[in-house]
Amino acid sequence: MHLRVKLCRILRKVVHISPPRHPQSKPGRRCCLPNTTTILGFILAGLSIRFWTPANPPPSPLPAHYEDASRVIVVHDDQATTTFTPQSQIVHSMVERGLSALWNTPTPVLGWRTLISADDVVGLRIHSSTGKTSGSRPEVVAALIESLLASGHPAHKIIVWDRQLSSLRTAGYLSLRDRFGVRIAGARETGYDSDAYYESSIIGTLVWGDHEFGEKGEGIGRRSFVTRLLTEEITKIINVTPLLNHNRAGVYGNLVGLALASVDNTLRFKPDPGRLAIAVPEIIALPQIGDRIILNVVDALIAQYQGEVQARLQDSSVLNELRFSADPVALDVLSIAELEKQRDLKGIETVEENRSLYENATLLQLGISDHNSIQIEFIQ
């Protein structure tokens, strides 16, 4: 893989091109990092390269500043939490300020109307398996829903979703359905699309709920199928992720969280950092996923720097921050740096970063992984 990455970088320098966000990809086909044969083929073919065009472009041009995907807005408020409990009114104000600053608008309404149309189904992808104290907090999601509703977007076209409905229920998200009239959905319960998948040579051990579970034959277990939530319903994705450590990816953030929630047959990637580094960016680059992301929000009210799959407030620090960006990669690398900082303050041994995952994401034009290229703006 390292040779492929180096050749890709050399190719870009030689031909002086900056490719669009995703390479050519068709639904149901694997989108992968280029190999050496592909790169040499580009050169020999006179750089006759075709790129995939987003199927769902914004309904109107985005504000010029929003095209700078490496821009990150950090909103801080000392009163955002009390004894690890988010304060709803303050969180709501933080969300409004963060979105307005990101879109450079007096209120978020114009930004929402620029990014989505009345026909769009907006899916807020959250992390719920660690509960409402260490996962994406319902107060943050509620504030985003309120902002969407204030812009005139209908409640029945808003879906709060994660991999499994059971974890959403446990984390208290059914209350948002009752409060706002939005839908709460699990990717597994909704089912997976036979025509949209990520394919890899790694054969997975299929479990109940996977699309091919119980099937036999050649090639079974090589594909991870995309949830029908994304192929049949959701047209725009909002990532809402906690500041939570991941032992093999650094952070359970925008890339890892969305990739593993969007497809089945993921157990084959989870144990190995190298497999994650390749699979996660390629899954996000699928047209049914990557080009539907319009906003990423990091719930950094509380940073959990150890524990991963378990809620551990004893291994957490209160930051009272929310972070906003169009760039999922930039937010993730900043989250990894923040978690490392918190471990250093506690005298905890450094965790090796999975840099390849985020560098590969940059190669696929998913975002910026270089800290020096990320513009951070702090708002009190």
C-alpha positions in Angstrom: 0.0 0.0 0.0 2.8 2.4 0.8 4.2 2.1 -2.8 0.7 2.9 -4.2 0.4 6.0 -1.9 3.8 7.3 -3.0 3.1 6.7 -6.7 -0.2 8.5 -6.4 1.5 11.5 -4.8 4.2 11.5 -7.5 1.5 11.3 -10.2 -0.2 14.4 -8.8 3.0 16.4 -8.7 4.0 15.4 -12.2 0.7 16.3 -13.9 -0.2 19.2 -11.6 -3.8 18.1 -11.1 -6.1 18.2 -8.1 -8.8 15.6 -8.7 -12.4 16.1 -7.6 -13.6 14.6 -4.3 -14.2 11.0 -5.4 -12.8 8.9 -8.2 -15.1 7.3 -10.7 -17.3 4.8 -9.0 -20.6 3.1 -9.8 -23.2 1.9 -7.3 -22.6 -1.6 -6.3 -18.9 -1.5 -7.2 -15.9 -1.2 -5.0 -14.3 2.2 -4.7 -10.6 1.7 -3.8 -7.2 3.3 -3.6 -5.5 3.2 -7.0 -2.9 0.5 -7.6 0.3 0.8 -9.5 -1.2 -0.6 -12.7 -4.0 1.9 -12.5 -1.6 4.8 -12.0 0.7 3.7 -14.9 -2.4 3.3 -17.0 -3.3 6.9 -16.4 0.1 8.0 -17.6 0.1 5.8 -20.7 -3.4 6.8 -21.6 -2.5 10.4 -21.7 -4.2 11.1 -18.3 -7.6 10.3 -19.8 -9.3 10.2 -16.4 -13.0 10.3 -15.7 -14.4 11.3 -12.3 -17.7 10.5 -10.6 -20.1 13.4 -10.4 -22.3 13.7 -7.3 -25.8 12.5 -8.0 -27.4 14.8 -5.5 -25.7 18.3 -5.8 -26.9 21.1 -3.5 -30.1 22.8 -4.6 -28.3 26.1 -4.9 -24.6 27.2 -4.9 -22.9 27.0 -1.5 -21.5 30.1 0.1 -17.9 30.6 -1.2 -16.4 30.3 2.2 -18.1 26.9 2.8 -16.0 25.4 0.0 -13.0 25.6 2.3 -13.5 22.2 3.8 -10.6 22.5 6.1 -12.3 25.2 8.1 -13.3 24.2 11.7 -15.4 26.2 14.1 -15.0 25.5 17.8 -17.6 26.8 20.2 -16.9 26.9 23.9 -19.2 27.6 26.8 -18.1 27.0 30.4 -21.8 26.4 31.4 -22.5 23.8 28.7 -22.5 20.9 31.2 -23.1 20.5 35.0 -21.8 17.4 36.6 -21.4 15.8 33.2 -25.0 16.7 32.2 -25.5 18.9 29.1 -27.6 22.0 29.6 -30.1 22.0 26.8 -30.6 25.8 26.4 -26.9 26.5 26.4 -26.2 23.7 24.0 -28.9 25.0 21.7 -27.2 28.4 21.7 -23.8 26.8 20.9 -25.3 25.0 17.9 -26.8 28.2 16.5 -23.6 30.1 17.0 -21.5 27.4 15.5 -23.6 26.9 12.4 -23.9 30.6 11.8 -20.1 31.0 12.1 -19.5 28.1 9.8 -21.9 29.4 7.1 -21.2 33.1 7.8 -24.9 33.8 8.1 -26.9 35.8 10.8 -28.8 32.6 11.6 -28.4 29.0 10.4 -31.7 29.2 8.4 -30.0 30.5 5.2 -27.3 27.9 5.5 -29.8 25.0 5.9 -31.8 26.3 2.9 -28.7 26.4 0.8 -27.6 22.9 1.7 -30.9 21.1 1.6 -34.2 21.3 -0.2 -37.7 20.5 1.0 -37.5 17.1 -0.8 -34.3 16.0 1.0 -34.4 13.4 3.7 -31.8 14.4 6.3 -30.2 11.7 8.3 -28.4 12.5 11.5 -26.0 9.7 12.1 -25.1 9.4 15.7 -23.0 7.1 17.9 -25.3 5.5 20.5 -23.6 2.2 21.5 -21.8 3.8 24.5 -25.0 5.4 25.8 -26.0 9.1 26.2 -23.1 10.0 28.5 -20.2 8.9 26.3 -21.8 8.7 22.9 -23.5 11.5 20.8 -25.6 13.3 23.4 -29.3 13.7 22.7 -29.2 17.4 23.8 -26.8 18.1 20.9 -28.9 16.2 18.4 -32.1 17.9 19.7 -30.5 21.3 19.1 -29.7 20.4 15.5 -33.2 19.1 14.9 -34.7 22.3 16.4 -32.4 24.3 14.0 -33.6 22.2 11.0 -37.2 22.6 12.0 -36.7 26.4 12.4 -35.5 26.5 8.8 -38.8 25.0 7.7 -37.6 21.5 7.0 -40.4 19.0 7.8 -40.0 16.7 10.8 -41.1 13.6 8.8 -38.0 14.1 6.6 -35.5 13.9 9.4 -34.1 10.5 10.5 -31.9 10.0 13.5 -30.0 6.7 12.9 -27.2 4.4 13.9 -26.2 0.8 13.3 -28.8 -0.7 15.6 -32.2 0.5 16.9 -31.6 -1.2 20.2 -28.7 1.1 21.1 -30.7 4.1 20.0 -33.4 3.1 22.4 -31.0 2.5 25.3 -29.4 5.9 24.7 -32.7 7.6 25.1 -33.3 8.7 21.4 -36.9 7.5 21.2 -37.7 10.6 23.3 -36.7 12.8 20.3 -39.3 10.9 18.2 -42.0 11.7 20.7 -40.8 15.3 21.1 -40.3 16.4 17.5 -42.0 13.8 15.3 -38.8 12.7 13.7 -38.0 9.1 12.8 -35.5 6.9 14.8 -34.0 4.1 12.7 -31.4 1.4 12.8 -29.4 0.5 9.7 -29.5 -3.3 10.5 -33.3 -3.3 11.1 -34.0 -1.4 7.9 -31.9 -3.9 5.9 -29.2 -3.8 3.3 -29.2 -3.2 -0.5 -28.1 -6.0 -2.7 -27.1 -3.6 -5.5 -24.8 -1.3 -3.4 -21.8 -2.7 -1.6 -18.1 -2.4 -0.8 -16.1 -5.4 -1.9 -12.8 -6.6 -0.5 -10.7 -9.8 -0.8 -11.0 -10.2 3.0 -13.7 -12.8 3.7 -15.8 -12.0 6.8 -17.4 -14.2 9.4 -21.0 -13.3 8.9 -23.3 -12.8 11.8 -27.1 -12.5 12.2 -28.3 -9.3 10.6 -25.6 -9.3 7.8 -27.2 -9.4 4.3 -25.6 -12.7 3.3 -25.9 -14.4 6.7 -26.7 -18.1 6.2 -25.9 -18.1 2.5 -23.3 -20.4 1.0 -21.2 -20.2 -2.2 -18.2 -18.6 -3.8 -17.6 -15.0 -2.9 -20.0 -15.0 0.1 -18.5 -12.8 2.8 -16.5 -10.6 0.5 -19.0 -7.8 0.3 -20.3 -5.2 2.8 -23.7 -4.0 1.7 -25.0 -0.5 2.2 -28.0 0.1 4.4 -31.2 0.8 2.5 -31.6 3.9 4.7 -28.9 5.5 2.5 -29.8 3.9 -0.8 -33.6 4.4 -0.6 -34.3 7.2 1.9 -31.6 9.5 3.2 -30.3 12.0 0.7 -28.2 14.3 3.1 -26.1 13.1 6.0 -25.2 15.0 9.2 -22.5 13.3 11.2 -22.8 13.9 15.0 -20.0 12.1 16.8 -18.6 12.1 20.3 -15.0 12.8 21.3 -14.4 9.1 22.1 -11.2 7.1 21.7 -10.9 4.1 19.4 -8.1 1.8 20.1 -7.3 1.0 16.4 -8.4 4.2 14.6 -7.6 6.9 17.3 -11.1 8.2 17.5 -14.6 6.8 17.0 -15.3 9.8 14.9 -16.8 10.8 11.6 -15.0 8.4 9.3 -15.0 5.2 11.4 -18.4 5.8 12.9 -20.2 6.5 9.7 -18.4 3.7 7.7 -19.1 1.0 10.3 -22.7 2.1 10.7 -23.5 2.3 7.0 -22.6 -1.2 5.9 -22.8 -4.8 7.2 -20.1 -7.5 7.4 -17.7 -5.1 9.3 -16.2 -7.6 11.8 -13.5 -8.5 9.2 -12.1 -5.0 9.4 -12.4 -4.1 13.1 -9.5 -6.1 14.7 -6.7 -4.9 12.4 -5.6 -1.2 12.1 -4.2 -1.9 8.6 -7.6 -3.2 7.4 -9.4 -0.3 8.9 -7.0 2.1 7.2 -7.9 0.8 3.8 -11.6 -0.1 4.2 -12.9 2.9 6.1 -11.9 5.6 3.6 -13.1 3.4 0.7 -16.5 2.8 2.3 -16.9 6.5 2.9 -16.0 7.1 -0.7 -18.9 5.1 -2.0 -21.3 7.4 -3.8 -24.2 6.4 -1.5 -22.3 7.7 1.5 -19.5 10.3 1.0 -21.3 12.7 -1.3 -24.3 12.9 0.9 -22.3 14.4 3.9 -23.2 18.0 4.3 -22.1 18.7 7.9 -20.0 17.1 10.6 -20.4 18.0 14.3 -18.1 16.7 17.1 -19.8 16.6 20.5 -16.8 17.6 22.5 -18.7 18.5 25.6 -16.9 15.6 27.3 -13.8 13.9 26.0 -13.5 10.2 26.8 -9.8 9.3 26.2 -10.0 5.6 27.3 -12.7 2.9 27.2 -13.8 2.8 23.6 -16.9 0.6 23.7 -17.7 1.4 27.4 -18.9 4.6 29.0 -16.2 5.6 31.5 -16.6 9.0 33.0 -13.6 8.3 35.2 -11.5 8.4 32.1 -13.1 11.6 30.7 -12.5 15.3 30.7 -15.0 18.1 30.5 -14.2 20.4 27.5 -17.6 22.1 27.0 -17.0 22.4 23.3 -18.9 21.7 20.0 -16.9 21.5 16.8 -18.4 22.1 13.3 -16.9 21.5 9.8 -17.7 20.4 6.3 -14.5 18.3 6.6 -14.9 15.0 8.5 -11.2 14.2 8.2 -10.0 17.5 9.7 -12.3 17.0 12.6 -11.1 13.5 13.2 -7.4 14.4 13.2 -8.1 17.3 15.6 -10.1 14.9 17.9 -7.2 12.4 17.9 -4.8 15.2 18.9 -7.2 16.3 21.7 -7.5 12.8 23.1 -3.8 12.4 23.1 -3.4 15.8 24.9 -5.9 14.6 27.6 -3.9 11.3 28.1 -0.7 13.3 28.4 -2.3 15.4 31.1 -3.2 12.3 33.0 0.2 10.7 32.5 -1.3 7.9 30.4 0.9 6.1 27.8 0.6 7.4 24.3 -1.6 5.4 21.9 -0.2 4.8 18.4 -2.1 6.8 15.8 -3.5 5.1 12.7 -2.2 7.9 10.4 -2.6 5.8 7.3 -6.4 5.8 7.7 -6.6 9.6 7.5 -3.8 9.9 4.9 -5.8 7.5 2.7 -8.9 9.5 3.3 -7.1 12.6 2.0 -5.9 10.6 -1.1 -9.5 9.9 -1.8 -10.4 13.6 -1.5 -12.5 13.1 1.6 -10.9 15.9 3.6 -7.6 17.3 5.0 -5.4 15.3 7.3 -2.5 17.8 7.6 -2.9 19.8 10.9 -1.1 22.8 9.3 -3.8 23.0 6.6 -6.7 23.2 9.0 -8.1 26.6 9.8 -9.5 26.7 13.4 -11.7 29.5 14.6 -12.7 29.6 18.3 -16.0 31.2 19.5 -16.9 31.8 23.1 
